[in-house]
């Protein structure tokens, strides 16, 4: 790897790690379901970035692109279902705060 490639690799890696940490923080700390979905989006985008980066470094960009496209399709389905569930929860309970939803029976 040349010096420019090495710098690009490390910048992408450090940026990806920071976004991953922010995504984990969003999921673990927040009590708002919409923010949890945003954290999940950040995590999947980071995984996609690392897949593409690993494919670039190993020289298997075709495989990395195929895996990234598959991951994006799965991500869209998961986020659409999660948004639908959150919408139904909001319609029935008029809140998306997890602290208030913990006490629901039934």
Beta strands, then each sheet from edge to edge (+ up, - down):
end
